[in-house]
């Protein structure tokens, strides 16, 4: 049975096409945004703090070296959590800004960005709960080796299809989509590439203006110098 939600503007029941969808139509979304033209100070401040935490976490991850796998796995889990939290918040509370920035990319880039976030949502839902960290991540150094490599150079492993029988039909559809996006955009690629792309897009959406570098204006365009 297809999942339905109540539109937060008009109250109509609708089948969401997006994980965090709140409105049944673009008209309702625009009407709600007009009625809530600005965020309450507390909400705006909380999102700004979350953006800063995400940025700092990813900056540390992309520069970090790890000679032991548990340390690396913990750093990766933290980065996944912050990225997916910021992404969900922007999609839920600032969908017009989010979609507007996404439209600034060509079709191929949009597919890659959408797929990257879908893949990270799959990691968030499964890593540490249904699958071990080592099922997802291929370290590029031997445990205990004296020359620790960059965590950013570790890669995402390819995974078999997940067993989703316990989920409702709509949940299975979403989770299979996330799994396919993981396989297409993350599997076999370096972690640093994934987090760099995700953070750059989210910060551009947060700035809601001209495309800006991941660091302060005038700095390098990526946290990986």
C-alpha positions in Angstrom: 0.0 0.0 0.0 1.4 3.4 -1.0 2.3 5.7 1.9 0.3 8.9 2.2 0.9 12.1 4.1 -1.2 15.2 4.9 -0.1 18.4 3.1 1.0 20.9 5.7 -0.7 23.7 3.8 -4.1 22.5 2.6 -4.4 19.2 4.5 -4.9 17.0 1.4 -3.6 13.5 1.6 -0.9 12.8 -1.0 1.8 10.2 -2.0 5.2 11.8 -1.4 7.7 11.6 -4.2 10.5 12.7 -1.9 11.6 11.4 1.4 11.0 14.7 3.3 8.1 16.0 1.1 5.6 18.2 3.1 3.3 19.6 0.4 1.0 18.0 -2.1 1.9 20.6 -4.9 4.2 23.4 -5.8 1.3 25.8 -5.3 0.9 24.7 -1.6 4.7 24.9 -1.1 4.8 28.5 -2.4 1.8 29.5 -0.3 3.3 28.1 2.8 6.6 29.8 2.1 4.8 33.1 1.7 3.2 32.7 5.0 6.5 31.8 6.6 8.7 34.2 4.8 11.6 34.1 7.3 12.8 31.5 9.7 12.4 32.2 13.5 15.7 33.3 14.8 16.1 30.0 16.8 15.6 27.9 13.7 18.0 29.9 11.6 20.6 29.9 14.3 20.3 26.1 14.7 20.7 25.5 11.0 23.8 27.8 10.9 25.3 25.9 13.8 24.6 22.6 12.1 26.2 23.8 8.8 29.3 24.9 10.8 29.5 21.5 12.5 29.2 19.6 9.2 31.9 21.8 7.6 34.3 21.3 10.5 33.7 17.6 10.6 34.3 17.1 6.9 37.3 19.3 7.0 38.9 17.2 9.7 38.0 14.0 7.9 39.5 15.0 4.6 42.8 15.9 6.3 42.9 13.1 8.8 45.3 10.1 8.8 44.3 6.9 10.5 46.6 4.0 11.4 43.7 2.1 13.1 40.4 1.3 11.4 38.1 2.0 14.4 39.2 5.6 14.4 38.6 6.0 10.7 35.2 4.3 10.9 34.1 6.6 13.7 35.1 9.7 11.7 33.3 8.5 8.7 30.1 7.8 10.6 30.1 11.3 12.1 30.6 12.9 8.7 27.7 10.8 7.2 25.4 11.9 10.1 26.1 15.6 9.7 25.8 15.6 5.9 22.5 13.8 5.9 21.2 16.0 8.7 22.0 19.2 6.9 20.6 17.8 3.6 17.3 16.7 5.2 16.9 20.1 6.9 17.5 22.1 3.7 15.2 19.8 1.7 12.4 20.0 4.4 12.5 23.7 5.3 14.1 25.4 2.3 13.1 23.3 -0.8 12.8 26.2 -3.2 16.4 27.3 -2.4 17.7 23.7 -2.5 16.0 23.0 -5.9 17.0 26.4 -7.3 20.7 25.7 -6.6 20.4 22.2 -8.0 18.9 23.6 -11.2 22.1 25.6 -11.7 23.9 22.3 -12.6 23.6 20.5 -15.9 21.5 17.3 -16.0 24.4 15.0 -15.6 25.8 16.9 -12.6 22.3 16.9 -11.0 22.0 13.2 -11.3 25.4 12.7 -9.7 24.6 15.1 -6.8 21.1 13.5 -6.2 22.7 10.1 -6.4 25.4 11.1 -3.9 22.9 12.1 -1.3 20.7 9.1 -2.0 23.8 6.9 -1.5 24.7 8.6 1.8 21.2 8.2 3.1 21.6 4.4 2.4 24.8 4.5 4.4 23.1 6.4 7.2 20.3 3.8 7.4 22.4 0.7 7.3 26.0 1.2 8.5 26.4 0.2 12.1 22.8 -1.1 12.3 22.2 -3.7 9.6 25.7 -3.9 8.3 29.2 -3.4 9.8 31.3 -0.5 9.0 33.8 -2.8 7.3 31.0 -4.0 4.9 30.9 -0.4 3.5 34.4 0.8 3.7 37.7 -0.4 2.2 40.6 1.0 4.2 43.7 1.8 2.1 46.2 0.8 4.9 46.8 -2.3 6.9 45.7 -2.3 10.6 48.5 -1.1 12.8 50.8 0.0 9.9 53.2 2.7 10.9 52.5 4.9 7.8 48.8 5.9 8.1 47.2 7.0 4.9 44.4 9.6 4.5 41.0 8.4 5.5 39.8 10.4 2.4 41.5 7.9 0.2 39.6 4.9 1.7 36.9 3.7 -0.7 33.3 2.6 -0.6 32.7 -1.1 -1.2 30.2 -2.5 -3.6 27.3 -4.2 -1.7 24.7 -6.9 -2.6 21.1 -5.9 -2.7 19.7 -5.4 0.9 16.9 -7.6 2.2 13.9 -5.3 2.7 11.0 -7.6 3.3 10.3 -6.1 6.7 9.6 -2.6 5.3 6.3 -1.3 3.9 6.0 -1.1 0.1 6.8 2.6 -0.1 9.8 2.1 2.2 11.1 -0.7 0.1 10.9 1.5 -3.0 12.8 4.4 -1.4 15.5 2.1 0.1 16.1 0.3 -3.2 16.5 3.6 -4.9 19.0 4.7 -2.2 20.8 1.4 -2.7 21.1 1.8 -6.4 22.3 5.4 -6.0 24.9 4.1 -3.5 26.1 1.5 -6.1 26.1 4.1 -8.9 27.7 7.1 -7.2 29.7 5.8 -4.1 30.8 2.2 -4.6 34.4 1.9 -5.7 35.0 5.6 -5.2 37.1 7.4 -2.6 35.3 8.7 0.5 36.9 12.1 0.1 35.3 12.6 -3.4 31.9 11.8 -1.9 32.1 14.2 1.1 33.7 17.0 -0.9 30.9 16.9 -3.4 28.2 16.7 -0.8 29.5 19.5 1.4 30.2 21.8 -1.5 26.6 21.6 -2.7 25.1 22.0 0.8 27.2 25.1 1.4 26.1 26.6 -1.9 22.5 26.0 -1.0 23.0 27.5 2.4 24.6 30.6 0.9 21.7 30.7 -1.7 23.7 33.0 -4.0 26.6 32.8 -6.4 28.5 29.5 -6.2 31.1 30.0 -3.5 34.1 27.9 -2.4 33.8 25.5 0.5 36.1 27.7 2.6 35.7 31.4 3.1 35.7 33.6 0.0 39.1 33.9 -1.4 40.2 30.4 -0.2 40.5 27.1 -2.1 37.4 25.7 -3.7 37.6 22.5 -1.7 38.5 21.4 1.8 41.1 19.1 0.3 44.0 21.5 -0.4 
